Amino acid sequence: MATTNHVPRLTGLVALICVSLVGCSLGSNERLELTAKALSKAADECLLDVRDRNFKYETSPNCASLKTLSMQYAEAGGFRPDTPAKYELIAAEARATAWAARATSASGRALTIW
């Protein structure tokens, strides 16, 4: 049972490693899709950490991974006017989820997410 509790905490880290390892060998849309989905998964896990697992935003490994994942998404072609809408929607939902996690955390620190 103890290992089950650690699995969600490592999701962002695993996604980060996977994106880093395979990112260079993928086509641009494949890399964009992979990074958008990794960002989305990490944001979802970040919110779960803060809301359900009693982490603060600053101490959640999933929340901590969002900055790097968002940079990888940008490097893959995200956050640009010509980014395909389906990937921008995934990233926008991840951003909204990250903000929800940040607000839920109520850490008393300045609000920043990435």
DRENNUSE-621534 format. One record per residue (C-alpha): residue number from 1; residue in three letters; z, x, y. Coordinates in steps of 0.25 Angstrom, whole numbers, plus 5000, padded with zeros to 4 digits. Example, Ala and Ser with C-alpha at 12.3 -4.5 7.8 and 13.67 -1.06 7.14 Angstrom:
2
PT num residu    z    x    y
PT   1    ALA 5031 5049 4982
PT   2    SER 5029 5055 4996
This chain:
114
PT num residu    z    x    y
PT   1    MET 5000 5000 5000
PT   2    ALA 5003 5011 5010
PT   3    THR 4989 5016 5009
PT   4    THR 4983 5003 5012
PT   5    ASN 4990 5003 5026
PT   6    HIS 4983 5016 5029
PT   7    VAL 4969 5012 5026
PT   8    PRO 4967 5004 5038
PT   9    ARG 4972 5015 5047
PT  10    LEU 4962 5024 5042
PT  11    THR 4950 5015 5043
PT  12    GLY 4947 5021 5057
PT  13    LEU 4948 5035 5053
PT  14    VAL 4939 5033 5041
PT  15    ALA 4929 5026 5049
PT  16    LEU 4929 5037 5059
PT  17    ILE 4927 5047 5048
PT  18    CYS 4916 5040 5041
PT  19    VAL 4908 5038 5055
PT  20    SER 4910 5053 5058
PT  21    LEU 4905 5057 5044
PT  22    VAL 4893 5048 5043
PT  23    GLY 4889 5046 5057
PT  24    CYS 4879 5058 5059
PT  25    SER 4871 5054 5046
PT  26    LEU 4869 5039 5050
PT  27    GLY 4858 5033 5058
PT  28    SER 4862 5028 5072
PT  29    ASN 4863 5014 5069
PT  30    GLU 4871 5017 5056
PT  31    ARG 4880 5026 5064
PT  32    LEU 4882 5016 5075
PT  33    GLU 4885 5005 5065
PT  34    LEU 4895 5014 5057
PT  35    THR 4902 5018 5069
PT  36    ALA 4903 5004 5075
PT  37    LYS 4909 4999 5062
PT  38    ALA 4919 5010 5061
PT  39    LEU 4923 5007 5075
PT  40    SER 4925 4993 5072
PT  41    LYS 4933 4995 5060
PT  42    ALA 4942 5005 5067
PT  43    ALA 4944 4995 5078
PT  44    ASP 4948 4984 5068
PT  45    GLU 4957 4993 5061
PT  46    CYS 4963 4997 5074
PT  47    LEU 4966 4983 5078
PT  48    LEU 4972 4981 5064
PT  49    ASP 4981 4993 5066
PT  50    VAL 4986 4989 5079
PT  51    ARG 4987 4974 5076
PT  52    ASP 4992 4974 5062
PT  53    ARG 4997 4988 5058
PT  54    ASN 5006 4990 5070
PT  55    PHE 4998 5002 5075
PT  56    LYS 4997 5005 5090
PT  57    TYR 4983 5008 5095
PT  58    GLU 4986 5022 5097
PT  59    THR 4991 5025 5083
PT  60    SER 4981 5017 5075
PT  61    PRO 4971 5027 5068
PT  62    ASN 4960 5016 5069
PT  63    CYS 4962 5014 5083
PT  64    ALA 4962 5029 5085
PT  65    SER 4949 5030 5078
PT  66    LEU 4942 5020 5088
PT  67    LYS 4939 5031 5099
PT  68    THR 4932 5040 5089
PT  69    LEU 4924 5029 5082
PT  70    SER 4920 5023 5096
PT  71    MET 4915 5037 5100
PT  72    GLN 4907 5038 5087
PT  73    TYR 4901 5024 5089
PT  74    ALA 4897 5028 5103
PT  75    GLU 4891 5041 5097
PT  76    ALA 4883 5032 5087
PT  77    GLY 4877 5025 5098
PT  78    GLY 4887 5014 5101
PT  79    PHE 4892 5009 5115
PT  80    ARG 4877 5011 5120
PT  81    PRO 4868 5000 5126
PT  82    ASP 4858 5002 5115
PT  83    THR 4869 5001 5104
PT  84    PRO 4865 4990 5094
PT  85    ALA 4873 4977 5097
PT  86    LYS 4879 4976 5083
PT  87    TYR 4886 4989 5084
PT  88    GLU 4890 4987 5098
PT  89    LEU 4896 4974 5094
PT  90    ILE 4904 4981 5083
PT  91    ALA 4909 4991 5093
PT  92    ALA 4913 4981 5104
PT  93    GLU 4921 4973 5093
PT  94    ALA 4928 4986 5089
PT  95    ARG 4931 4989 5104
PT  96    ALA 4937 4975 5106
PT  97    THR 4945 4977 5093
PT  98    ALA 4950 4990 5098
PT  99    TRP 4954 4984 5111
PT 100    ALA 4962 4973 5104
PT 101    ALA 4969 4984 5096
PT 102    ARG 4972 4991 5108
PT 103    ALA 4978 4979 5115
PT 104    THR 4985 4975 5103
PT 105    SER 4992 4988 5102
PT 106    ALA 4999 4986 5115
PT 107    SER 5003 5001 5115
PT 108    GLY 5006 5001 5130
PT 109    ARG 4996 5012 5133
PT 110    ALA 4983 5011 5141
PT 111    LEU 4972 5003 5134
PT 112    THR 4961 5012 5128
PT 113    ILE 4954 5010 5115
PT 114    TRP 4944 5021 5113
